[in-house]
Amino acid sequence: MKALITGGAGFIGSHLAEALVARGDEVYIIDDLSTGRVENLRELLDDARVHVRWHSILDETVLQELVDEVDVVFHLAAAVGVRLILDKPVETIETNILGTGRVLQCAAKGRKKVVLASSSEVYGKNDRVPLGEDDDGLLGPTVKSRWSYACSKAIDEFLALAYWREKAVPVVIARFFNTIGPRQTGRYGMVVPRFVQQALRGEPITVYGDGQQSRSFTAVDDAVAAAIQLAGQPEAVGHVFNVGNGTEVSILELARRVKALVDSSSPIRFVPYDQAYQEGFEDLRRRVPDISKLRRFTGFEPRWDLDAILARVIEYHRTRPSD
């Protein structure tokens, strides 16, 4: 199989590239390095089966050349992280919506399969447990830029499904839930690398809000395996799938686990949302996926539990303290 990964130098994209190459696939990557890093691909750059173009997906000429070469496109290029979304809302909206539109336009010319990486953010304030693919999204007001990411990813999904229904472009939507693992950076607000780095440095582990908000964390290896399985499943075309773990943990408990696994003396400090982000910031109390549809279509089962994932992240950051 020949595959194109947009955002292939990013956290999930680089792991996906490694998994595809390990299967014997030929991999094409496009990344403008806005959040991705060359370092993430260091094990692949000398492989003859890997072809990298350091360009934006908004460069239609380059993108079309790459799409024409492959059988499937894994579209992962997107603005990510709460901090980046709040600091650069224009980049978030334009990258997510215009970029996805460009990918789908290019794919439509040859009806190439597209696996679109979406996000659990599309559920917005809906804190039903567990969340199913057909559950409503409940977004906050437009004056709060925090919701621009959720809205942009929802539009991406609408657009992808429209290309399937109107133009017969085979699309599959994977809604990732809080994916974590080595190479994820804390600079854009990702909670696990931030906790790990603070614990390793002996700094206060800063929990935003009261810490009772809960999430379901997914190992990047599991997320990548699910994406590959969905790409190879013809019956998945035209469908949306939650990709996650299903095990719920509070953010306070997460901080305690990181502290224990690092054997850190760091205190746990609570920081109000207004201080951590911006006045009036809104967060979700719970976000846990129902992954029964993914199981039904692919037989997927998560392989990594939370402590095992955290141990890998801790080991990664012990050797790369500046990440």
Buried (B, 14 or more C-beta within 10 A) or exposed (E): BBBBBBBBBBBBBBBBBBBBBEEEBBBBBBBBEBBBBEEBBEEBEEBEEBBBBEBBBBBEEBBBBBBEBBBBBBBBBBBBBBBBBBBBBEBBBBBBBBBBBBBBBBBBEEEBBBBBBBBBBBBBBBBBBBBBBEBEBBBBEEEBBBBBBBBBBBBBBEBBBEBBEEBEBBBBBBBBBBBBBBBBBBEBBBBBBBBBBBBBEEEBBBBBBEBEBBBBBBBBBBBBBBBBBBBEBEEBBBBBBBBBBBEBBBBBBBBBBBBEBBEBEBEBEBEEBEEBBEEEBEBBEBBBBBBEBBBEBBEBEBEBEBEEBBEBBBEBBEEEEEB
